[in-house]
Amino acid sequence: MTSKPVAMAARRERAVRAAVEQGLLGPDQPVVGLLDVAGIRSAAAELRAAFEDVVTPGTPVLHAFAVKAAALVPVLRLLADEGLGCEVASPGELALARAAGVTPDRIVLDSPAKTPAELREALDLGIAVNADNPQELDRLGALVGDRADPPAPLGLRINPQVGGGSIDAMSTATTTSKFGVALQDPGAREWVVRTFAERPWLTRLHAHVGSQGCPLELMAAGIRVAYELAEEINGTVGRQQIDALDIGGGLPVNFASDEITPSYREYAQLLRTTVPGLFDGRYKLVTEFGRSLLAKSGLVLARVEYAKSAGGRPIAVTHAGAQLATRTVFAPEAWPLRVTAYDAEGRPKTGGSDGQVPQDIAGPCCFAGDLVARDRPLPELAAGDLVGLLDTGAYYFSNHFAYNSLPRPGVYGFDATGDEVRFATVREPQTVDEIVVESGAAHALGLSRLR
C-alpha cells in the first residue's frame, strides 16, 4: 500500500484501542461509529485540488457534498470548513445544511418529488434548484412569474440515458431511470431546447450518471451529453443562457482494501480528455460527491456478544447488523464490507496457531439473513471481542434501519495524528426513552378511544 492508506490504517488502529480505553464502547454501549477527521479533511482537499488542476483559473467551482451520504450536522460543518457546500434532497437535509452554517448560495436542491412549499422555500432563500421534470418546471414558472432574474439559480436535470453500471439500483442514467428528463425519448431533446428558449430564467443543466458500480468512462460520457446539450441550447438562443453545469458526483469507492481508487484526480483528468470545453472557463461547475468523501474515513465497531456454532460453522453474534449495514445485509454481493477482528481491549486479533477460521458475522436483528459477512476467514472470535466494519463512513451512520426498535449508535470523530487520540461527539447514542417517544408514546390511548 502507499503511504496514505498505511497512515489511515494506523490512525484507525489507534482509534479503536482508544475508544475502548476511553469508554466509548463496552457492555452498555456495544456498538459505535468512528470517523477519522484527518481522512475527511484529506479527501476534501484532494477533491478541490483535482478540479483546480483542470479548470481555467478563476472558474467558479462549487463542490456540494451529497448530504444523504452523511446526514450529520458536525460532518456538514467540517466539510463546510474545508470549502464544500451541500446538495440536499429533502426539507430535512436542507435544515441540516442550514444548521451546519452552510449559506444558501452554497446549497443545491435536488429531488424527484419536490413539493410547492419546498420550491417556494428554496426560491425565498436563494438556493439553487434543479428541476426534475416538465410539471416541476411549470411549478417553478408559476413561482418565478414575470421575473427575468429569479432570486436563485434554476436548472433542469436531464437523463443522458448512457446506460447502467454493475449495481442497477445505483444507476441513474438507464433508459427507464426515474430521474430527470429522458433525453433520448422521442421529441425530448427538442422539447428541452425549446423549453430553455421559452424560459430565460433557466440557466443550468444537471446530469448525474450513477454511483457505486458505475465506471468512470460511463460517468464522463453522461457529462459529455450534458455539455453538448448546453452548447446546443446556447447556440439556439444566441447567447450563453446556460452558465453553469452541475455534473453530479458518483465516484465509486474501493471496498476491497485501504487503497483509495479511483481518485478525484483520475476522474478530473478523464473529464478534461472527454469534455475539454467543460473547463475552459465559460461554465461554472457544481459537483455532488458523497460516498467517496466519507466512506474510507468511517468504521463501525461492535462488540461480540456471543460466539456459537451451527452446522459446524462458527458464528459471532454482534450488535452491528441490518440496522446499520442495511445494504450489505440485503445485497451482500453488491455491498460487501471488509471486517477486522480485535480483542476486548481493541488490539488487532491474530489467528494464533489455528490461523484464520471461516465464520459468519451476525447482527442483532431477528431474522436469519442478518449477516454482515458469511463464511469469512478471520481469527476465531470469542465473546467480548470486537469486530470492525471498514469503509462505513458514508451511508452507514445516517441511513439507520429501525428494525426491532434498535437504537442508533453514538458516532464520534477522532483525531489520531498527535500523541494522544482525541474524540469529539458527532451524535449521542439514541436512548430507549427516545425510541419510545419516537414511536408514539404520547398517543398511546389514541386508537383505543376510537369507536
C-alpha positions in Angstrom: 0.0 0.0 0.0 1.0 3.6 -0.5 1.9 5.8 2.5 -1.6 7.4 2.7 -3.5 4.2 3.2 -0.9 3.0 5.6 -1.3 6.1 7.7 -5.1 5.9 7.6 -4.9 2.2 8.8 -2.5 3.2 11.6 -4.9 6.0 12.8 -7.8 3.6 12.7 -6.0 1.0 14.9 -5.0 3.7 17.4 -8.6 5.0 17.5 -10.1 1.5 18.1 -7.8 1.0 21.1 -8.6 4.5 22.4 -12.3 4.1 22.0 -12.2 1.1 24.4 -9.9 2.7 26.8 -12.0 5.9 27.0 -15.3 4.0 27.4 -17.0 4.8 24.1 -17.5 1.1 23.7 -18.3 -1.5 26.3 -21.0 -3.9 27.6 -23.5 -1.0 27.9 -22.6 0.6 24.6 -21.9 -2.4 22.4 -21.7 -0.6 19.0 -20.2 2.7 18.0 -19.4 4.7 14.8 -16.0 6.3 14.4 -14.9 9.0 11.8 -11.4 9.9 11.0 -11.3 13.7 10.8 -7.9 13.8 9.2 -9.1 11.4 6.5 -12.2 13.6 5.8 -10.1 16.7 5.5 -7.7 15.0 3.2 -10.5 13.8 0.9 -11.9 17.3 0.7 -8.5 18.7 -0.1 -7.9 16.1 -2.8 -11.3 16.9 -4.4 -10.6 20.6 -4.6 -7.1 20.1 -5.9 -8.2 17.7 -8.6 -10.5 20.2 -10.2 -8.3 23.2 -9.6 -5.7 21.4 -11.8 -8.1 21.2 -14.8 -10.3 24.3 -14.8 -9.3 27.6 -16.2 -8.1 29.8 -13.3 -10.9 31.9 -11.9 -13.7 29.5 -12.9 -16.2 29.2 -10.1 -16.5 25.6 -8.8 -18.9 24.6 -6.0 -18.3 21.1 -4.5 -21.7 20.4 -2.9 -21.5 17.4 -0.6 -24.4 14.9 -1.0 -26.0 15.2 2.4 -27.7 11.8 2.1 -24.3 10.2 2.5 -23.8 11.5 6.0 -26.8 13.5 7.3 -24.9 14.6 10.4 -24.6 18.3 11.2 -21.0 18.2 12.6 -19.9 16.4 9.4 -21.5 19.0 7.2 -19.9 21.8 9.3 -16.4 20.1 9.0 -16.8 19.9 5.2 -18.0 23.5 5.1 -14.8 24.5 6.9 -13.0 22.6 4.1 -14.7 24.7 1.5 -17.6 22.4 0.5 -21.3 23.2 0.2 -24.3 20.9 0.4 -26.5 19.1 -2.1 -29.8 18.4 -0.4 -32.8 16.3 -1.5 -35.4 16.9 1.2 -36.6 19.6 3.7 -34.8 17.6 6.4 -31.5 17.7 4.6 -31.9 21.4 3.9 -32.5 22.0 7.6 -29.3 20.1 8.4 -27.2 22.0 6.0 -28.5 25.3 7.4 -27.9 24.1 11.0 -24.3 23.4 9.9 -24.0 27.1 8.9 -23.9 26.4 5.1 -25.1 29.6 3.3 -27.9 29.4 0.7 -25.5 30.3 -2.1 -23.6 27.1 -1.4 -26.6 24.7 -1.3 -28.2 22.9 -4.2 -31.7 21.3 -4.0 -32.2 18.1 -6.0 -35.1 15.7 -5.6 -37.6 14.0 -7.9 -40.5 14.9 -5.7 -40.3 18.5 -4.6 -43.5 20.0 -3.1 -44.6 23.5 -3.9 -43.6 24.5 -0.4 -40.1 23.2 -0.9 -39.7 25.1 -4.1 -41.0 28.3 -2.6 -38.7 28.0 0.3 -35.7 27.4 -1.9 -36.5 30.5 -4.0 -37.1 32.6 -1.0 -33.8 31.6 0.5 -31.9 31.9 -2.8 -31.0 28.2 -3.0 -30.2 26.7 -6.4 -32.8 24.3 -7.7 -32.5 21.5 -10.3 -36.0 20.8 -11.7 -36.6 17.1 -12.4 -39.5 17.1 -14.9 -41.9 19.3 -17.0 -44.5 19.5 -14.3 -42.0 20.8 -11.8 -40.8 23.4 -14.3 -44.4 24.6 -14.6 -44.5 24.9 -10.8 -41.2 26.9 -10.8 -42.5 29.1 -13.6 -45.6 30.0 -11.6 -43.4 31.0 -8.7 -40.9 32.9 -10.8 -43.7 34.8 -12.6 -42.6 37.5 -15.0 -39.2 38.0 -13.3 -36.4 37.7 -15.8 -33.9 37.3 -12.9 -35.2 34.9 -10.2 -33.7 35.0 -6.7 -32.0 31.6 -7.1 -30.2 29.8 -10.0 -32.6 27.4 -11.6 -31.8 24.4 -13.8 -33.1 21.2 -15.3 -31.9 17.7 -14.7 -31.6 15.6 -17.8 -31.1 11.8 -18.0 -28.5 11.2 -20.8 -29.5 7.6 -21.0 -26.0 6.4 -21.5 -26.6 3.1 -19.6 -26.1 1.5 -16.2 -23.3 0.1 -14.1 -22.9 -3.1 -12.2 -25.5 -2.2 -9.5 -28.8 -1.5 -11.1 -30.2 0.5 -8.1 -27.3 2.9 -8.2 -27.5 3.6 -12.0 -29.4 6.8 -12.7 -28.8 7.1 -16.4 -30.6 4.0 -17.7 -33.3 4.1 -20.3 -36.1 4.0 -17.7 -34.5 5.8 -14.8 -36.9 7.8 -12.6 -34.6 10.9 -12.6 -34.7 13.8 -14.9 -35.9 14.3 -18.5 -35.1 11.2 -20.6 -33.1 12.9 -23.3 -33.3 10.1 -25.9 -37.0 9.6 -25.7 -38.8 10.8 -28.9 -39.0 14.5 -29.0 -37.4 15.0 -25.6 -34.2 16.8 -26.8 -36.2 19.2 -28.9 -38.5 19.9 -26.0 -35.6 20.7 -23.7 -34.1 23.1 -26.2 -37.4 24.8 -26.8 -38.1 24.9 -23.0 -34.9 26.8 -22.4 -35.6 29.2 -25.2 -39.0 29.9 -23.7 -37.7 30.3 -20.1 -34.8 32.7 -20.0 -34.6 32.2 -16.2 -33.4 28.6 -16.7 -29.6 28.9 -16.6 -28.3 25.4 -15.5 -28.2 21.8 -16.7 -27.7 18.9 -14.3 -26.7 15.3 -15.1 -25.8 12.5 -12.6 -25.0 9.2 -14.2 -24.8 7.0 -11.1 -22.8 6.0 -8.2 -21.2 2.8 -6.9 -20.7 0.3 -9.7 -20.5 2.9 -12.5 -17.2 3.1 -14.4 -15.6 6.5 -14.8 -15.9 6.3 -18.6 -19.7 5.9 -18.3 -19.9 8.9 -16.0 -17.8 11.0 -18.3 -20.0 10.0 -21.3 -23.0 11.3 -19.5 -21.4 14.6 -18.7 -20.4 15.0 -22.3 -24.0 14.6 -23.3 -25.0 17.4 -20.9 -22.2 19.7 -22.1 -23.1 19.2 -25.8 -26.8 19.9 -25.0 -25.8 23.1 -23.2 -23.8 24.2 -26.2 -26.8 23.4 -28.5 -29.1 25.4 -26.3 -26.8 28.4 -26.0 -26.3 28.3 -29.8 -30.1 28.2 -30.4 -30.9 31.1 -28.2 -27.9 33.1 -29.4 -26.3 33.8 -26.0 -24.9 31.9 -23.1 -28.1 31.4 -21.2 -26.7 28.2 -19.6 -23.9 29.5 -17.5 -23.4 26.5 -15.1 -23.2 22.8 -15.4 -24.0 20.5 -12.4 -22.1 17.3 -13.2 -23.3 15.4 -10.1 -21.0 13.0 -8.2 -20.9 9.3 -8.0 -17.2 8.5 -7.8 -17.0 4.8 -6.9 -15.2 3.6 -3.8 -12.8 0.7 -3.5 -14.3 -1.5 -0.7 -11.6 -4.3 -1.1 -8.6 -2.6 0.6 -7.4 0.6 2.1 -6.2 1.9 -1.3 -8.1 5.0 -2.4 -9.0 4.2 -6.0 -10.2 5.6 -8.3 -9.1 9.1 -7.3 -10.6 12.5 -7.9 -7.6 13.4 -10.0 -8.2 10.4 -12.3 -11.8 11.4 -12.8 -11.0 15.1 -13.4 -8.3 14.2 -15.9 -10.7 11.9 -17.7 -13.3 14.6 -17.9 -10.7 17.0 -19.3 -9.9 14.5 -22.1 -13.6 13.6 -22.7 -15.2 17.0 -22.4 -12.4 19.6 -22.7 -14.8 22.5 -23.2 -16.2 21.9 -19.7 -13.1 23.5 -18.2 -12.4 26.5 -20.5 -14.0 29.0 -18.1 -17.3 29.5 -19.8 -19.3 27.4 -17.4 -19.5 27.5 -13.6 -19.2 24.0 -12.3 -21.1 22.2 -9.5 -20.2 18.7 -8.2 -22.2 16.5 -5.8 -19.8 13.9 -4.4 -20.9 12.0 -1.3 -19.7 8.4 -0.6 -16.2 9.0 -2.0 -15.6 11.8 0.5 -16.5 9.9 3.6 -16.5 6.1 3.1 -12.8 5.4 3.8 -12.8 7.5 7.0 -15.5 5.6 8.8 -15.6 2.5 11.0 -18.4 0.7 12.8 -17.0 -1.0 15.9 -19.2 -3.7 17.5 -18.8 -6.0 20.5 -19.2 -9.7 20.1 -22.0 -10.6 22.5 -21.9 -14.4 21.9 -19.8 -16.9 19.9 -21.6 -20.0 18.9 -21.7 -22.5 16.0 -24.3 -24.1 13.8 -23.8 -26.9 11.3 -20.1 -26.8 12.2 -19.7 -23.1 11.3 -18.7 -20.6 13.9 -21.0 -17.6 14.3 -20.1 -14.3 16.0 -23.3 -12.6 17.2 -22.6 -8.8 17.3 -24.5 -5.6 17.7 -23.9 -4.4 14.1 -26.3 -5.8 11.5 -29.1 -4.8 9.2 -29.9 -1.7 11.3 -26.6 -0.2 10.3 -25.3 -2.2 7.3 -28.7 -2.4 5.6 -27.4 -2.6 2.0 -24.7 -5.1 3.0 -27.2 -7.4 4.6 -29.8 -7.3 1.9 -27.5 -7.1 -1.1 -24.1 -8.6 0.0 -22.8 -9.2 -3.5 -23.2 -5.5 -4.4 -22.1 -4.1 -1.0 -19.5 -6.3 0.6 -17.6 -5.0 3.6 -14.2 -5.7 5.0 -14.3 -7.0 8.6 -11.4 -6.8 11.1 -11.1 -8.6 14.4 -9.9 -7.1 17.7 -9.7 -8.4 21.2 -11.6 -7.0 24.1 -9.0 -4.3 24.6 -9.2 -3.1 21.0 -5.9 -4.7 19.9 -5.8 -6.4 16.4 -6.5 -10.1 16.9 -4.3 -12.6 15.3 -5.2 -16.1 14.2 -2.8 -17.8 16.6 -1.7 -21.4 15.9 -5.0 -22.2 14.2 -4.8 -19.3 11.8 -8.0 -17.9 10.4 -11.3 -19.7 10.6 -14.3 -19.2 8.2 -17.1 -17.8 10.3 -20.3 -15.8 10.0 -20.5 -12.3 11.5 -24.2 -11.9 12.5 -26.1 -8.8 13.6 -28.7 -8.5 16.4 -31.8 -8.4 14.2 -34.4 -11.1 14.5 -34.2 -12.6 11.0 -31.9 -15.3 9.7 -30.3 -13.2 7.0 -28.9 -10.6 9.3 -25.3 -11.3 8.4 -22.7 -8.8 7.5 -20.2 -11.4 6.5 -20.7 -15.1 5.5 -18.1 -17.8 5.9 -15.4 -15.1 6.2 -11.9 -16.2 7.2 -11.0 -14.3 10.4 -9.2 -15.1 13.6 -11.8 -17.0 15.6 -13.9 -14.6 17.6 -14.9 -15.0 21.2 -17.5 -13.3 23.4 -16.2 -9.9 24.3 -14.0 -9.5 21.2 -14.7 -6.6 18.8 -15.3 -6.5 15.1 -14.8 -3.5 12.8 -16.8 -2.9 9.7 -14.5 -0.8 7.5 -15.2 1.8 4.8 -18.5 2.7 6.5 -18.2 6.5 6.8 -20.8 7.1 4.2 -24.5 6.0 4.5 -23.9 3.5 7.3 -24.2 6.2 10.0 -27.1 8.2 8.6 -29.4 5.6 7.0 -30.4 3.7 10.1 -32.9 0.9 9.6 -35.1 0.8 12.8 -35.7 -2.9 12.8 -36.5 -4.3 16.2 -36.5 -0.7 17.5 -32.7 -1.0 17.8 -31.2 2.4 18.8 -29.0 4.5 16.6 -25.4 4.2 17.9 -23.3 7.1 19.0 -20.9 8.5 16.4 -17.6 10.1 17.3 -15.0 11.8 15.2 -11.4 11.2 16.2 -8.0 12.8 15.7 -5.2 10.3 15.9 -2.5 12.5 14.3 -0.9 13.5 17.6 0.5 11.8 20.7 -3.0 11.2 22.1 -6.2 10.1 20.4 -8.9 12.7 20.9 -12.6 12.2 20.3 -15.5 14.6 19.6 -19.2 13.7 19.7 -20.9 13.8 16.4 -24.2 12.2 17.6 -25.1 10.9 21.0 -26.3 7.3 21.3 -30.1 7.1 21.0 -31.8 6.2 24.3 -34.6 3.7 24.8 -36.7 6.6 26.1 -36.2 8.5 22.8 -37.2 5.4 20.9 -40.5 5.2 22.9 -41.2 8.9 22.3 -40.5 8.5 18.6 -42.9 5.5 18.4 -46.0 7.4 19.5 -45.9 7.1 23.3 -47.7 10.5 23.6 -50.7 9.0 21.7 -50.8 5.6 23.5 -54.6 5.7 24.0 -55.4 7.2 20.6 -56.5 4.1 18.9 -58.3 2.7 22.0 -60.5 5.7 22.1 -61.8 5.3 18.5 -65.2 3.7 18.2 
